[in-house]
Amino acid sequence: MLALIVIVLFGLGFAYFSTLNTLTVHVNLFGTLLIVPLYGLVLGSILLGVVVSWILSLFDWAASAWTLRSRESKIKESEEDILGLRKRVYDLELENTRLRGERNPKEAIVIEEKPERKHISLADRIRHSLYS
């Protein structure tokens, strides 16, 4: 709705401008002499500017779409990798649980402790040799 209002206001402004500027202008276009009213020249310039800017924006849009598509494909690949890794973690957790379940809980786990080695001094050695 706002666009329609802007277009109508622009049209009214241009209509007022064209009634005030009815002079004819000689335009040499590629060797051809054209006689056009001043408001026609202004309108043609505006339309040419809009068309050129639209074409340039199409190139920008295409570049943005290309970049977006490549990023979306990278995101999709990453999501597939994440899904594969989650599945692998799940499988490893299942295997870990299965391996824990195979061990008999009645079996005692024996952890051998190494005797602590004391540093035996020379006086202790002599005392030991005298009393043995």
N, CA, C and O atoms as a GROMACS GRO file, in nm:
protein
  528
    1MET      N    1   0.082  -0.119   0.000
    1MET     CA    2   0.000   0.000   0.000
    1MET      C    3   0.087   0.125   0.000
    1MET      O    4   0.057   0.223  -0.069
    2LEU      N    5   0.194   0.120   0.078
    2LEU     CA    6   0.285   0.234   0.084
    2LEU      C    7   0.350   0.259  -0.052
    2LEU      O    8   0.370   0.374  -0.092
    3ALA      N    9   0.383   0.151  -0.123
    3ALA     CA   10   0.444   0.165  -0.255
    3ALA      C   11   0.348   0.233  -0.352
    3ALA      O   12   0.388   0.316  -0.433
    4LEU      N   13   0.220   0.198  -0.343
    4LEU     CA   14   0.119   0.260  -0.430
    4LEU      C   15   0.108   0.409  -0.402
    4LEU      O   16   0.097   0.489  -0.495
    5ILE      N   17   0.110   0.446  -0.276
    5ILE     CA   18   0.102   0.588  -0.239
    5ILE      C   19   0.224   0.663  -0.292
    5ILE      O   20   0.210   0.774  -0.344
    6VAL      N   21   0.341   0.605  -0.278
    6VAL     CA   22   0.464   0.670  -0.327
    6VAL      C   23   0.459   0.685  -0.479
    6VAL      O   24   0.499   0.788  -0.531
    7ILE      N   25   0.411   0.583  -0.549
    7ILE     CA   26   0.403   0.590  -0.696
    7ILE      C   27   0.304   0.698  -0.739
    7ILE      O   28   0.333   0.774  -0.832
    8VAL      N   29   0.191   0.707  -0.673
    8VAL     CA   30   0.092   0.810  -0.706
    8VAL      C   31   0.149   0.950  -0.680
    8VAL      O   32   0.132   1.039  -0.763
    9LEU      N   33   0.215   0.968  -0.567
    9LEU     CA   34   0.275   1.099  -0.538
    9LEU      C   35   0.384   1.133  -0.640
    9LEU      O   36   0.395   1.248  -0.683
   10PHE      N   37   0.466   1.034  -0.676
   10PHE     CA   38   0.569   1.058  -0.777
   10PHE      C   39   0.504   1.095  -0.911
   10PHE      O   40   0.552   1.186  -0.979
   11GLY      N   41   0.397   1.027  -0.948
   11GLY     CA   42   0.327   1.057  -1.073
   11GLY      C   43   0.267   1.198  -1.073
   11GLY      O   44   0.275   1.269  -1.173
   12LEU      N   45   0.208   1.237  -0.960
   12LEU     CA   46   0.153   1.372  -0.951
   12LEU      C   47   0.263   1.478  -0.960
   12LEU      O   48   0.246   1.580  -1.026
   13GLY      N   49   0.374   1.453  -0.893
   13GLY     CA   50   0.486   1.547  -0.900
   13GLY      C   51   0.542   1.557  -1.040
   13GLY      O   52   0.576   1.666  -1.086
   14PHE      N   53   0.553   1.444  -1.109
   14PHE     CA   54   0.606   1.446  -1.245
   14PHE      C   55   0.507   1.514  -1.340
   14PHE      O   56   0.548   1.584  -1.432
   15ALA      N   57   0.378   1.494  -1.320
   15ALA     CA   58   0.277   1.560  -1.403
   15ALA      C   59   0.285   1.711  -1.387
   15ALA      O   60   0.276   1.784  -1.485
   16TYR      N   61   0.302   1.757  -1.266
   16TYR     CA   62   0.317   1.900  -1.241
   16TYR      C   63   0.445   1.952  -1.307
   16TYR      O   64   0.444   2.059  -1.368
   17PHE      N   65   0.554   1.876  -1.294
   17PHE     CA   66   0.681   1.915  -1.355
   17PHE      C   67   0.668   1.922  -1.507
   17PHE      O   68   0.722   2.013  -1.569
   18SER      N   69   0.594   1.827  -1.568
   18SER     CA   70   0.582   1.824  -1.714
   18SER      C   71   0.497   1.939  -1.766
   18SER      O   72   0.520   1.984  -1.878
   19THR      N   73   0.400   1.988  -1.689
   19THR     CA   74   0.320   2.103  -1.734
   19THR      C   75   0.401   2.232  -1.730
   19THR      O   76   0.375   2.324  -1.807
   20LEU      N   77   0.500   2.238  -1.642
   20LEU     CA   78   0.584   2.358  -1.633
   20LEU      C   79   0.700   2.356  -1.732
   20LEU      O   80   0.751   2.463  -1.767
   21ASN      N   81   0.742   2.240  -1.777
   21ASN     CA   82   0.859   2.227  -1.864
   21ASN      C   83   0.821   2.160  -1.995
   21ASN      O   84   0.850   2.042  -2.018
   22THR      N   85   0.755   2.236  -2.081
   22THR     CA   86   0.711   2.182  -2.210
   22THR      C   87   0.808   2.218  -2.322
   22THR      O   88   0.778   2.192  -2.439
   23LEU      N   89   0.921   2.274  -2.290
   23LEU     CA   90   1.020   2.309  -2.391
   23LEU      C   91   1.066   2.183  -2.464
   23LEU      O   92   1.067   2.074  -2.408
   24THR      N   93   1.105   2.201  -2.588
   24THR     CA   94   1.161   2.088  -2.662
   24THR      C   95   1.312   2.097  -2.656
   24THR      O   96   1.371   2.205  -2.652
   25VAL      N   97   1.373   1.980  -2.656
   25VAL     CA   98   1.518   1.969  -2.644
   25VAL      C   99   1.566   1.884  -2.761
   25VAL      O  100   1.504   1.783  -2.795
   26HIS      N  101   1.678   1.926  -2.822
   26HIS     CA  102   1.738   1.849  -2.931
   26HIS      C  103   1.840   1.752  -2.869
   26HIS      O  104   1.933   1.792  -2.799
   27VAL      N  105   1.819   1.625  -2.898
   27VAL     CA  106   1.908   1.521  -2.845
   27VAL      C  107   1.973   1.449  -2.963
   27VAL      O  108   1.903   1.400  -3.052
   28ASN      N  109   2.108   1.444  -2.963
   28ASN     CA  110   2.181   1.373  -3.067
   28ASN      C  111   2.214   1.234  -3.012
   28ASN      O  112   2.302   1.220  -2.927
   29LEU      N  113   2.144   1.133  -3.062
   29LEU     CA  114   2.160   0.996  -3.014
   29LEU      C  115   2.218   0.911  -3.127
   29LEU      O  116   2.146   0.874  -3.220
   30PHE      N  117   2.347   0.880  -3.118
   30PHE     CA  118   2.418   0.800  -3.217
   30PHE      C  119   2.401   0.855  -3.359
   30PHE      O  120   2.376   0.780  -3.453
   31GLY      N  121   2.414   0.983  -3.373
   31GLY     CA  122   2.407   1.047  -3.504
   31GLY      C  123   2.265   1.082  -3.547
   31GLY      O  124   2.247   1.141  -3.654
   32THR      N  125   2.167   1.049  -3.470
   32THR     CA  126   2.027   1.079  -3.502
   32THR      C  127   1.982   1.195  -3.416
   32THR      O  128   1.999   1.192  -3.294
   33LEU      N  129   1.925   1.296  -3.479
   33LEU     CA  130   1.878   1.413  -3.405
   33LEU      C  131   1.732   1.390  -3.363
   33LEU      O  132   1.644   1.373  -3.448
   34LEU      N  133   1.709   1.391  -3.235
   34LEU     CA  134   1.575   1.372  -3.181
   34LEU      C  135   1.530   1.500  -3.114
   34LEU      O  136   1.608   1.569  -3.049
   35ILE      N  137   1.404   1.531  -3.133
   35ILE     CA  138   1.345   1.647  -3.065
   35ILE      C  139   1.242   1.592  -2.967
   35ILE      O  140   1.139   1.538  -3.006
   36VAL      N  141   1.272   1.608  -2.838
   36VAL     CA  142   1.184   1.556  -2.733
   36VAL      C  143   1.154   1.666  -2.634
   36VAL      O  144   1.235   1.758  -2.615
   37PRO      N  145   1.039   1.658  -2.570
   37PRO     CA  146   1.010   1.757  -2.466
   37PRO      C  147   1.102   1.734  -2.344
   37PRO      O  148   1.150   1.622  -2.323
   38LEU      N  149   1.125   1.837  -2.268
   38LEU     CA  150   1.216   1.830  -2.153
   38LEU      C  151   1.168   1.726  -2.052
   38LEU      O  152   1.250   1.653  -1.996
   39TYR      N  153   1.038   1.720  -2.026
   39TYR     CA  154   0.989   1.621  -1.929
   39TYR      C  155   1.010   1.479  -1.979
   39TYR      O  156   1.029   1.388  -1.899
   40GLY      N  157   1.006   1.458  -2.111
   40GLY     CA  158   1.034   1.326  -2.168
   40GLY      C  159   1.179   1.287  -2.147
   40GLY      O  160   1.210   1.171  -2.119
   41LEU      N  161   1.270   1.386  -2.162
   41LEU     CA  162   1.411   1.359  -2.138
   41LEU      C  163   1.435   1.324  -1.991
   41LEU      O  164   1.512   1.232  -1.961
   42VAL      N  165   1.370   1.397  -1.900
   42VAL     CA  166   1.385   1.369  -1.757
   42VAL      C  167   1.328   1.231  -1.724
   42VAL      O  168   1.391   1.154  -1.652
   43LEU      N  169   1.209   1.201  -1.775
   43LEU     CA  170   1.148   1.070  -1.749
   43LEU      C  171   1.233   0.957  -1.807
   43LEU      O  172   1.251   0.854  -1.743
   44GLY      N  173   1.286   0.977  -1.927
   44GLY     CA  174   1.373   0.876  -1.988
   44GLY      C  175   1.500   0.854  -1.906
   44GLY      O  176   1.544   0.740  -1.890
   45SER      N  177   1.558   0.962  -1.854
   45SER     CA  178   1.678   0.949  -1.770
   45SER      C  179   1.647   0.874  -1.642
   45SER      O  180   1.726   0.789  -1.598
   46ILE      N  181   1.533   0.904  -1.582
   46ILE     CA  182   1.494   0.834  -1.459
   46ILE      C  183   1.473   0.686  -1.487
   46ILE      O  184   1.522   0.601  -1.412
   47LEU      N  185   1.401   0.654  -1.594
   47LEU     CA  186   1.375   0.514  -1.627
   47LEU      C  187   1.504   0.440  -1.661
   47LEU      O  188   1.522   0.324  -1.622
   48LEU      N  189   1.595   0.505  -1.734
   48LEU     CA  190   1.723   0.443  -1.766
   48LEU      C  191   1.803   0.416  -1.639
   48LEU      O  192   1.865   0.310  -1.626
   49GLY      N  193   1.803   0.509  -1.546
   49GLY     CA  194   1.872   0.489  -1.419
   49GLY      C  195   1.813   0.374  -1.339
   49GLY      O  196   1.887   0.296  -1.279
   50VAL      N  197   1.680   0.363  -1.338
   50VAL     CA  198   1.614   0.254  -1.266
   50VAL      C  199   1.650   0.119  -1.330
   50VAL      O  200   1.677   0.022  -1.258
   51VAL      N  201   1.649   0.112  -1.463
   51VAL     CA  202   1.680  -0.013  -1.531
   51VAL      C  203   1.826  -0.054  -1.507
   51VAL      O  204   1.853  -0.171  -1.480
   52VAL      N  205   1.919   0.041  -1.517
   52VAL     CA  206   2.061   0.010  -1.494
   52VAL      C  207   2.083  -0.035  -1.350
   52VAL      O  208   2.155  -0.132  -1.326
   53SER      N  209   2.022   0.034  -1.254
   53SER     CA  210   2.040  -0.007  -1.114
   53SER      C  211   1.976  -0.143  -1.088
   53SER      O  212   2.027  -0.220  -1.006
   54TRP      N  213   1.865  -0.174  -1.156
   54TRP     CA  214   1.802  -0.304  -1.141
   54TRP      C  215   1.894  -0.415  -1.195
   54TRP      O  216   1.907  -0.521  -1.133
   55ILE      N  217   1.957  -0.390  -1.310
   55ILE     CA  218   2.049  -0.489  -1.368
   55ILE      C  219   2.168  -0.511  -1.275
   55ILE      O  220   2.209  -0.625  -1.254
   56LEU      N  221   2.224  -0.404  -1.220
   56LEU     CA  222   2.336  -0.417  -1.127
   56LEU      C  223   2.294  -0.492  -1.000
   56LEU      O  224   2.371  -0.570  -0.946
   57SER      N  225   2.173  -0.466  -0.954
   57SER     CA  226   2.126  -0.538  -0.835
   57SER      C  227   2.105  -0.686  -0.864
   57SER      O  228   2.117  -0.769  -0.774
   58LEU      N  229   2.073  -0.722  -0.989
   58LEU     CA  230   2.060  -0.863  -1.026
   58LEU      C  231   2.195  -0.934  -1.014
   58LEU      O  232   2.201  -1.048  -0.968
   59PHE      N  233   2.303  -0.866  -1.057
   59PHE     CA  234   2.436  -0.926  -1.042
   59PHE      C  235   2.470  -0.945  -0.895
   59PHE      O  236   2.524  -1.048  -0.856
   60ASP      N  237   2.437  -0.846  -0.813
   60ASP     CA  238   2.463  -0.857  -0.669
   60ASP      C  239   2.379  -0.969  -0.608
   60ASP      O  240   2.428  -1.044  -0.523
   61TRP      N  241   2.254  -0.979  -0.650
   61TRP     CA  242   2.167  -1.085  -0.600
   61TRP      C  243   2.221  -1.223  -0.639
   61TRP      O  244   2.219  -1.315  -0.558
   62ALA      N  245   2.270  -1.236  -0.763
   62ALA     CA  246   2.323  -1.365  -0.808
   62ALA      C  247   2.447  -1.403  -0.727
   62ALA      O  248   2.464  -1.519  -0.690
   63ALA      N  249   2.534  -1.305  -0.700
   63ALA     CA  250   2.654  -1.334  -0.621
   63ALA      C  251   2.616  -1.374  -0.479
   63ALA      O  252   2.675  -1.466  -0.423
   64SER      N  253   2.518  -1.307  -0.422
   64SER     CA  254   2.472  -1.342  -0.287
   64SER      C  255   2.410  -1.481  -0.284
   64SER      O  256   2.433  -1.558  -0.191
   65ALA      N  257   2.332  -1.512  -0.385
   65ALA     CA  258   2.269  -1.645  -0.392
   65ALA      C  259   2.375  -1.754  -0.406
   65ALA      O  260   2.363  -1.860  -0.346
   66TRP      N  261   2.479  -1.727  -0.485
   66TRP     CA  262   2.587  -1.825  -0.503
   66TRP      C  263   2.659  -1.849  -0.371
   66TRP      O  264   2.686  -1.964  -0.334
   67THR      N  265   2.690  -1.740  -0.299
   67THR     CA  266   2.758  -1.751  -0.170
   67THR      C  267   2.670  -1.825  -0.070
   67THR      O  268   2.718  -1.911   0.003
   68LEU      N  269   2.542  -1.791  -0.066
   68LEU     CA  270   2.450  -1.855   0.026
   68LEU      C  271   2.437  -2.004  -0.003
   68LEU      O  272   2.433  -2.086   0.090
   69ARG      N  273   2.432  -2.040  -0.130
   69ARG     CA  274   2.420  -2.181  -0.165
   69ARG      C  275   2.544  -2.259  -0.121
   69ARG      O  276   2.532  -2.370  -0.071
   70SER      N  277   2.663  -2.199  -0.139
   70SER     CA  278   2.785  -2.270  -0.097
   70SER      C  279   2.790  -2.284   0.055
   70SER      O  280   2.834  -2.387   0.106
   71ARG      N  281   2.745  -2.183   0.126
   71ARG     CA  282   2.744  -2.192   0.272
   71ARG      C  283   2.641  -2.293   0.320
   71ARG      O  284   2.666  -2.366   0.416
   72GLU      N  285   2.527  -2.299   0.254
   72GLU     CA  286   2.425  -2.398   0.291
   72GLU      C  287   2.477  -2.539   0.268
   72GLU      O  288   2.450  -2.629   0.348
   73SER      N  289   2.552  -2.560   0.160
   73SER     CA  290   2.606  -2.694   0.136
   73SER      C  291   2.711  -2.729   0.241
   73SER      O  292   2.719  -2.844   0.284
   74LYS      N  293   2.791  -2.631   0.283
   74LYS     CA  294   2.889  -2.658   0.389
   74LYS      C  295   2.818  -2.691   0.520
   74LYS      O  296   2.861  -2.780   0.593
   75ILE      N  297   2.711  -2.619   0.551
   75ILE     CA  298   2.634  -2.646   0.672
   75ILE      C  299   2.573  -2.786   0.666
   75ILE      O  300   2.573  -2.858   0.765
   76LYS      N  301   2.521  -2.822   0.550
   76LYS     CA  302   2.461  -2.955   0.535
   76LYS      C  303   2.566  -3.064   0.555
   76LYS      O  304   2.539  -3.164   0.621
   77GLU      N  305   2.686  -3.045   0.498
   77GLU     CA  306   2.793  -3.143   0.517
   77GLU      C  307   2.832  -3.152   0.664
   77GLU      O  308   2.855  -3.261   0.716
   78SER      N  309   2.839  -3.037   0.731
   78SER     CA  310   2.875  -3.037   0.874
   78SER      C  311   2.769  -3.108   0.956
   78SER      O  312   2.801  -3.182   1.049
   79GLU      N  313   2.642  -3.084   0.924
   79GLU     CA  314   2.534  -3.151   0.997
   79GLU      C  315   2.540  -3.303   0.976
   79GLU      O  316   2.514  -3.379   1.068
   80GLU      N  317   2.574  -3.345   0.854
   80GLU     CA  318   2.588  -3.489   0.829
   80GLU      C  319   2.704  -3.547   0.909
   80GLU      O  320   2.694  -3.657   0.963
   81ASP      N  321   2.815  -3.472   0.917
   81ASP     CA  322   2.929  -3.517   0.998
   81ASP      C  323   2.890  -3.528   1.145
   81ASP      O  324   2.925  -3.625   1.212
   82ILE      N  325   2.818  -3.428   1.194
   82ILE     CA  326   2.775  -3.428   1.334
   82ILE      C  327   2.683  -3.547   1.360
   82ILE      O  328   2.696  -3.614   1.463
   83LEU      N  329   2.592  -3.573   1.268
   83LEU     CA  330   2.502  -3.687   1.284
   83LEU      C  331   2.579  -3.819   1.287
   83LEU      O  332   2.550  -3.906   1.368
   84GLY      N  333   2.678  -3.832   1.198
   84GLY     CA  334   2.760  -3.953   1.198
   84GLY      C  335   2.838  -3.969   1.327
   84GLY      O  336   2.848  -4.080   1.380
   85LEU      N  337   2.892  -3.859   1.378
   85LEU     CA  338   2.968  -3.865   1.504
   85LEU      C  339   2.877  -3.898   1.622
   85LEU      O  340   2.917  -3.972   1.711
   86ARG      N  341   2.756  -3.842   1.622
   86ARG     CA  342   2.662  -3.875   1.730
   86ARG      C  343   2.625  -4.023   1.727
   86ARG      O  344   2.615  -4.088   1.831
   87LYS      N  345   2.607  -4.075   1.606
   87LYS     CA  346   2.576  -4.217   1.594
   87LYS      C  347   2.693  -4.301   1.644
   87LYS      O  348   2.673  -4.402   1.712
   88ARG      N  349   2.815  -4.260   1.610
   88ARG     CA  350   2.934  -4.333   1.655
   88ARG      C  351   2.946  -4.330   1.807
   88ARG      O  352   2.977  -4.431   1.869
   89VAL      N  353   2.920  -4.213   1.868
   89VAL     CA  354   2.924  -4.202   2.015
   89VAL      C  355   2.819  -4.292   2.077
   89VAL      O  356   2.846  -4.360   2.176
   90TYR      N  357   2.700  -4.295   2.019
   90TYR     CA  358   2.593  -4.381   2.071
   90TYR      C  359   2.634  -4.528   2.063
   90TYR      O  360   2.615  -4.603   2.158
   91ASP      N  361   2.691  -4.568   1.947
   91ASP     CA  362   2.735  -4.707   1.933
   91ASP      C  363   2.844  -4.741   2.034
   91ASP      O  364   2.843  -4.849   2.091
   92LEU      N  365   2.938  -4.649   2.055
   92LEU     CA  366   3.045  -4.674   2.152
   92LEU      C  367   2.991  -4.682   2.294
   92LEU      O  368   3.039  -4.761   2.375
   93GLU      N  369   2.890  -4.599   2.326
   93GLU     CA  370   2.829  -4.607   2.459
   93GLU      C  371   2.759  -4.741   2.478
   93GLU      O  372   2.766  -4.800   2.586
   94LEU      N  373   2.691  -4.789   2.374
   94LEU     CA  374   2.628  -4.921   2.383
   94LEU      C  375   2.731  -5.031   2.402
   94LEU      O  376   2.712  -5.121   2.483
   95GLU      N  377   2.840  -5.023   2.327
   95GLU     CA  378   2.945  -5.123   2.341
   95GLU      C  379   3.008  -5.117   2.479
   95GLU      O  380   3.038  -5.220   2.539
   96ASN      N  381   3.028  -4.997   2.530
   96ASN     CA  382   3.085  -4.979   2.664
   96ASN      C  383   2.993  -5.040   2.769
   96ASN      O  384   3.039  -5.108   2.861
   97THR      N  385   2.864  -5.016   2.756
   97THR     CA  386   2.767  -5.073   2.850
   97THR      C  387   2.765  -5.225   2.840
   97THR      O  388   2.758  -5.294   2.942
   98ARG      N  389   2.772  -5.277   2.719
   98ARG     CA  390   2.773  -5.422   2.699
   98ARG      C  391   2.897  -5.484   2.763
   98ARG      O  392   2.889  -5.587   2.829
   99LEU      N  393   3.012  -5.420   2.744
   99LEU     CA  394   3.135  -5.474   2.802
   99LEU      C  395   3.133  -5.468   2.954
   99LEU      O  396   3.186  -5.558   3.019
  100ARG      N  397   3.075  -5.366   3.010
  100ARG     CA  398   3.063  -5.358   3.156
  100ARG      C  399   2.969  -5.466   3.208
  100ARG      O  400   2.991  -5.520   3.317
  101GLY      N  401   2.867  -5.498   3.132
  101GLY     CA  402   2.771  -5.598   3.175
  101GLY      C  403   2.826  -5.739   3.167
  101GLY      O  404   2.777  -5.827   3.238
  102GLU      N  405   2.927  -5.765   3.082
  102GLU     CA  406   2.984  -5.899   3.069
  102GLU      C  407   3.067  -5.937   3.190
  102GLU      O  408   3.081  -6.056   3.218
  103ARG      N  409   3.121  -5.845   3.260
  103ARG     CA  410   3.205  -5.873   3.376
  103ARG      C  411   3.115  -5.918   3.491
  103ARG      O  412   3.011  -5.858   3.517
  104ASN      N  413   3.155  -6.023   3.557
  104ASN     CA  414   3.077  -6.076   3.669
  104ASN      C  415   3.099  -5.986   3.790
  104ASN      O  416   3.213  -5.965   3.831
  105PRO      N  417   2.993  -5.932   3.846
  105PRO     CA  418   3.011  -5.842   3.960
  105PRO      C  419   3.066  -5.911   4.084
  105PRO      O  420   3.118  -5.845   4.173
  106LYS      N  421   3.054  -6.048   4.091
  106LYS     CA  422   3.106  -6.120   4.208
  106LYS      C  423   3.258  -6.130   4.204
  106LYS      O  424   3.324  -6.148   4.306
  107GLU      N  425   3.311  -6.119   4.083
  107GLU     CA  426   3.456  -6.127   4.073
  107GLU      C  427   3.518  -6.003   4.136
  107GLU      O  428   3.478  -5.890   4.110
  108ALA      N  429   3.613  -6.030   4.216
  108ALA     CA  430   3.681  -5.918   4.280
  108ALA      C  431   3.788  -5.867   4.187
  108ALA      O  432   3.861  -5.944   4.123
  109ILE      N  433   3.796  -5.743   4.181
  109ILE     CA  434   3.902  -5.683   4.102
  109ILE      C  435   4.022  -5.668   4.193
  109ILE      O  436   4.018  -5.598   4.294
  110VAL      N  437   4.128  -5.735   4.156
  110VAL     CA  438   4.249  -5.734   4.238
  110VAL      C  439   4.342  -5.629   4.182
  110VAL      O  440   4.382  -5.631   4.065
  111ILE      N  441   4.375  -5.540   4.268
  111ILE     CA  442   4.472  -5.438   4.232
  111ILE      C  443   4.594  -5.462   4.316
  111ILE      O  444   4.591  -5.450   4.438
  112GLU      N  445   4.700  -5.497   4.250
  112GLU     CA  446   4.823  -5.526   4.323
  112GLU      C  447   4.892  -5.395   4.357
  112GLU      O  448   4.917  -5.310   4.272
  113GLU      N  449   4.920  -5.385   4.483
  113GLU     CA  450   4.992  -5.267   4.526
  113GLU      C  451   5.137  -5.305   4.545
  113GLU      O  452   5.168  -5.408   4.605
  114LYS      N  453   5.221  -5.226   4.495
  114LYS     CA  454   5.364  -5.250   4.512
  114LYS      C  455   5.403  -5.204   4.651
  114LYS      O  456   5.360  -5.099   4.698
  115PRO      N  457   5.485  -5.285   4.716
  115PRO     CA  458   5.527  -5.242   4.850
  115PRO      C  459   5.609  -5.115   4.839
  115PRO      O  460   5.687  -5.092   4.746
  116GLU      N  461   5.587  -5.037   4.938
  116GLU     CA  462   5.656  -4.909   4.938
  116GLU      C  463   5.802  -4.933   4.974
  116GLU      O  464   5.833  -4.995   5.076
  117ARG      N  465   5.888  -4.887   4.892
  117ARG     CA  466   6.032  -4.906   4.917
  117ARG      C  467   6.082  -4.793   5.004
  117ARG      O  468   6.077  -4.676   4.969
  118LYS      N  469   6.130  -4.834   5.118
  118LYS     CA  470   6.189  -4.735   5.208
  118LYS      C  471   6.336  -4.722   5.176
  118LYS      O  472   6.402  -4.818   5.135
  119HIS      N  473   6.383  -4.608   5.194
  119HIS     CA  474   6.526  -4.588   5.178
  119HIS      C  475   6.594  -4.638   5.305
  119HIS      O  476   6.571  -4.587   5.414
  120ILE      N  477   6.678  -4.738   5.288
  120ILE     CA  478   6.746  -4.797   5.404
  120ILE      C  479   6.882  -4.729   5.419
  120ILE      O  480   6.965  -4.728   5.328
  121SER      N  481   6.900  -4.676   5.534
  121SER     CA  482   7.027  -4.607   5.560
  121SER      C  483   7.138  -4.706   5.595
  121SER      O  484   7.111  -4.824   5.621
  122LEU      N  485   7.258  -4.661   5.596
  122LEU     CA  486   7.374  -4.744   5.630
  122LEU      C  487   7.365  -4.794   5.774
  122LEU      O  488   7.400  -4.908   5.802
  123ALA      N  489   7.319  -4.710   5.865
  123ALA     CA  490   7.305  -4.750   6.006
  123ALA      C  491   7.203  -4.861   6.019
  123ALA      O  492   7.224  -4.953   6.098
  124ASP      N  493   7.092  -4.856   5.945
  124ASP     CA  494   6.992  -4.962   5.948
  124ASP      C  495   7.049  -5.093   5.894
  124ASP      O  496   7.018  -5.199   5.948
  125ARG      N  497   7.129  -5.088   5.792
  125ARG     CA  498   7.190  -5.208   5.737
  125ARG      C  499   7.284  -5.274   5.839
  125ARG      O  500   7.283  -5.396   5.857
  126ILE      N  501   7.364  -5.191   5.903
  126ILE     CA  502   7.458  -5.245   6.003
  126ILE      C  503   7.380  -5.306   6.118
  126ILE      O  504   7.413  -5.417   6.162
  127ARG      N  505   7.278  -5.238   6.168
  127ARG     CA  506   7.197  -5.289   6.279
  127ARG      C  507   7.131  -5.420   6.239
  127ARG      O  508   7.127  -5.514   6.318
  128HIS      N  509   7.080  -5.427   6.117
  128HIS     CA  510   7.014  -5.548   6.069
  128HIS      C  511   7.114  -5.664   6.060
  128HIS      O  512   7.082  -5.777   6.096
  129SER      N  513   7.234  -5.634   6.011
  129SER     CA  514   7.334  -5.741   5.999
  129SER      C  515   7.384  -5.788   6.136
  129SER      O  516   7.422  -5.904   6.150
  130LEU      N  517   7.385  -5.701   6.237
  130LEU     CA  518   7.429  -5.741   6.370
  130LEU      C  519   7.327  -5.829   6.440
  130LEU      O  520   7.364  -5.924   6.509
  131TYR      N  521   7.198  -5.799   6.423
  131TYR     CA  522   7.094  -5.874   6.493
  131TYR      C  523   7.046  -5.996   6.416
  131TYR      O  524   6.970  -6.076   6.470
  132SER      N  525   7.089  -6.013   6.292
  132SER     CA  526   7.045  -6.130   6.216
  132SER      C  527   7.142  -6.242   6.224
  132SER      O  528   7.120  -6.348   6.165
   0.00000   0.00000   0.00000
